[in-house]
Amino acid sequence: MSRPDHAEAELSFRDAIRARVEEDVHLPEVLAVLEDGFVRGEREAVSELNAAGQGLNFRLGTWVIRNEDLPIVEAIGAVGAVVGAAVGAGISAPVVVAALGAFAAMTWKTWRKGSSLTPEQVKVLGLLEVAGPQSIPDLQARAKDLALDEGEVELLLNNLTQVEQVNGSLHPLVAKQPDGRWKSRRI
C-alpha cells in the first residue's frame, strides 16, 4: 500500500471511530484523545504482531473496523462519555483524559491482537484504567454510569483475571491488590 493510501485509510479509520462515539462523547478534547488512542492501539498491535511474525491476517489488515469490532468501539466510547461528563463537571481534565487515551490504546490493541473481550469487560477495564485501583463496592457504585449491572461486576473482574490471547496463552488484564482493591494490568 502506498503512503497516501495508508494515510487515507487511517483518516477513514478515525472518521469511523468518531462516527461511532461522537453521539455520546460531547467534549472535542475527549473525542480527539479517544481517536488518538484507537490509532495508537492499532499501530502498536500491528507492530507487535509483525515483530512476532503473526501479522494481522486474522483481522483483515490495519485500519479496518468490522461489524464484530463495533461493540468494543462503542464500549470504549461509553467510557469516554463518562470521562467527558466527569471532565465537564470539573474533574481534573489532563490526568483523566490522558488515562482515557491510554485505556483506548491498550484496549484496542488487546482486542486487535485477538483477545476475546465483551463490551461489559471493556467498561470495567475502563473504570479501573481511568480511575485507578478500586474496591468492588466502588466499582459497583460506578457501574450504573456505564449501564452495567452492579451484581455482575465481581464476575466480570474474575473473568478478566485470565483472558485468552489468540496464541492460546492466558493473560491477566486485572489483578486484586493486597488491600482488596482491583487494578488494571497492561498487556
Order of alpha helices (4+ residues) and beta strands (2+ residues): alpha-alpha-alpha-alpha-alpha-alpha-alpha-beta-beta-beta-beta
